[in-house]
């Protein structure tokens, strides 16, 4: 099961929390982690995970918007552990690709997009144990993961630019 993180590798995004959770699951040979992005925590994240995951850790660095699709298609689930995220547009992108999402309660879009247990899971920010438990559950329950991915894709269909314009016009 390949988990994807896409974003800046900076403290607010908590990539080291994801690294800690993944390290706790390193005994699972069916776990892979794809980390798309760059930033000040890249080296530390790689030092934490390379010994535990080896080639199951994929870190391509910064990828232009046009090249992101291949990573979303390669993933089985998406993780955004940020402590504070006004929305988290990468969650929209992941759901568009039919990925179930695991987001912290610091990610703003969780209120509108993430139906806990249906389109993904929400965990307490800064809790690597909770994140590891949810990742382990996604690994161990492929039927649930697939159903959540389908539900995520269906859910995001209602979030389009046209609908946003209609809603704004209606509000005005």
C-alpha positions as CSV (number, residue, x, y, z in Angstrom):
1,X,0.0,0.0,0.0
2,X,1.6,3.2,-1.2
3,X,0.8,6.3,0.9
4,X,1.4,9.7,-0.7
5,X,2.4,13.0,0.8
6,X,2.6,16.0,-1.5
7,X,3.7,19.4,-0.1
8,X,6.5,21.4,1.3
9,X,8.7,19.6,3.8
10,X,8.4,22.3,6.5
11,X,7.4,22.0,10.1
12,X,3.8,23.2,9.7
13,X,3.1,20.3,7.3
14,X,4.5,17.8,9.8
15,X,6.4,15.5,7.5
16,X,8.4,14.2,10.4
17,X,5.2,13.1,12.1
18,X,4.4,11.1,9.0
19,X,7.9,9.7,9.0
20,X,7.5,8.6,12.6
21,X,4.2,6.9,11.8
22,X,5.7,5.2,8.8
23,X,8.7,4.1,10.8
24,X,6.3,2.4,13.2
25,X,4.9,0.4,10.3
26,X,8.3,-0.5,8.7
27,X,7.7,-4.2,9.6
28,X,4.9,-4.2,7.0
29,X,6.6,-5.2,3.7
30,X,3.5,-4.0,1.9
31,X,4.0,-0.4,3.0
32,X,5.5,2.2,0.7
33,X,5.7,6.0,1.2
34,X,5.9,8.5,-1.7
35,X,7.0,11.9,-0.6
36,X,6.6,14.6,-3.3
37,X,8.0,17.9,-2.3
38,X,11.1,19.6,-1.0
39,X,12.0,21.8,2.0
40,X,14.1,22.2,5.1
41,X,13.0,18.8,6.6
42,X,13.8,16.7,3.6
43,X,17.2,15.5,4.8
44,X,15.9,14.7,8.3
45,X,12.9,12.8,6.9
46,X,15.1,10.7,4.6
47,X,17.5,10.0,7.5
48,X,14.6,8.8,9.6
49,X,13.0,6.6,7.0
50,X,15.7,5.3,4.6
51,X,17.1,2.7,7.1
52,X,13.6,1.5,7.9
53,X,12.0,1.5,4.4
54,X,14.9,1.3,2.0
55,X,13.6,1.4,-1.6
56,X,10.0,1.5,-0.3
57,X,10.7,5.2,0.4
58,X,10.3,7.2,-2.8
59,X,11.3,10.9,-2.6
60,X,11.4,12.5,-6.1
61,X,11.6,16.0,-4.6
62,X,9.8,19.0,-6.1
63,X,7.5,18.0,-9.0
64,X,5.7,20.6,-11.2
65,X,1.9,20.5,-11.2
66,X,1.8,18.9,-14.6
67,X,3.8,15.9,-13.3
68,X,1.9,15.2,-10.1
69,X,-0.7,13.0,-11.7
70,X,1.6,10.1,-12.0
71,X,2.3,10.1,-8.2
72,X,-1.4,10.3,-7.4
73,X,-2.1,7.4,-9.8
74,X,0.8,5.4,-8.2
75,X,-0.6,5.8,-4.6
76,X,-3.3,3.9,-2.8
77,X,-4.0,6.5,-0.1
78,X,-3.1,10.1,0.7
79,X,-1.8,11.6,4.0
80,X,-1.8,15.3,5.1
81,X,-0.7,15.6,8.7
82,X,-0.4,19.4,8.9
83,X,-0.9,21.2,12.2
84,X,-2.6,24.1,10.4
85,X,-3.9,24.2,6.9
86,X,-6.5,26.7,5.9
87,X,-8.0,24.3,3.3
88,X,-5.5,21.8,1.9
89,X,-6.1,21.7,-1.9
90,X,-3.9,18.6,-2.2
91,X,-6.7,16.7,-0.5
92,X,-9.1,17.8,-3.4
93,X,-6.5,16.5,-5.8
94,X,-6.1,13.2,-4.1
95,X,-9.8,12.6,-3.9
96,X,-10.1,13.5,-7.6
97,X,-7.8,10.6,-8.3
98,X,-10.0,8.3,-6.1
99,X,-7.7,8.2,-3.1
100,X,-8.9,7.8,0.4
101,X,-7.4,10.5,2.6
102,X,-5.9,10.6,6.1
103,X,-5.8,14.1,7.4
104,X,-5.1,15.8,10.7
105,X,-7.8,17.8,12.5
106,X,-5.7,20.8,11.6
107,X,-6.6,20.5,7.9
108,X,-9.5,22.9,7.2
109,X,-11.1,20.9,4.3
110,X,-11.7,18.0,6.7
111,X,-15.0,19.7,7.7
112,X,-16.3,19.7,4.1
113,X,-14.6,16.8,2.4
114,X,-13.6,14.1,4.8
115,X,-16.4,12.0,6.1
116,X,-14.5,10.0,8.7
117,X,-14.6,6.3,7.9
118,X,-16.3,7.0,4.5
119,X,-14.0,9.1,2.4
120,X,-11.0,8.9,4.7
121,X,-9.9,9.3,8.3
122,X,-9.2,12.3,10.6
123,X,-6.7,12.1,13.4
124,X,-5.5,14.4,16.1
125,X,-2.6,16.6,14.8
126,X,0.7,15.8,16.4
127,X,-0.4,12.2,17.3
128,X,1.9,9.7,15.4
129,X,0.2,6.8,17.2
130,X,-3.2,7.7,15.8
131,X,-1.8,8.2,12.3
132,X,0.1,4.9,12.4
133,X,-3.1,3.1,13.5
134,X,-5.1,4.5,10.7
135,X,-2.4,3.7,8.1
136,X,-2.2,0.2,9.5
137,X,-6.0,-0.1,9.1
138,X,-5.8,1.1,5.5
139,X,-3.1,-1.5,4.8
140,X,-5.0,-4.3,6.5
141,X,-8.5,-3.6,5.0
142,X,-8.2,-3.3,1.2
143,X,-11.9,-3.5,0.7
144,X,-12.5,-0.5,3.0
145,X,-9.7,1.4,1.4
146,X,-11.2,0.8,-2.1
147,X,-14.7,1.8,-0.9
148,X,-13.3,4.9,0.7
149,X,-11.5,5.8,-2.5
150,X,-14.7,5.5,-4.5
151,X,-16.6,7.6,-1.9
152,X,-13.8,10.2,-2.0
153,X,-14.0,10.4,-5.8
154,X,-17.8,10.7,-5.7
155,X,-17.6,13.4,-2.9
156,X,-15.2,15.6,-4.7
157,X,-17.3,15.7,-7.9
158,X,-19.5,18.4,-6.2
159,X,-16.5,20.7,-5.6
160,X,-16.0,22.4,-9.0
161,X,-15.2,25.9,-10.1
162,X,-18.7,26.2,-11.6
163,X,-20.4,25.2,-8.4
164,X,-18.3,27.7,-6.5
165,X,-19.3,30.5,-8.8
166,X,-22.9,29.5,-8.6
167,X,-22.7,29.5,-4.8
168,X,-21.0,32.9,-4.6
169,X,-23.6,34.4,-7.0
170,X,-26.3,32.9,-4.9
171,X,-24.8,34.3,-1.7
172,X,-24.5,37.8,-3.2
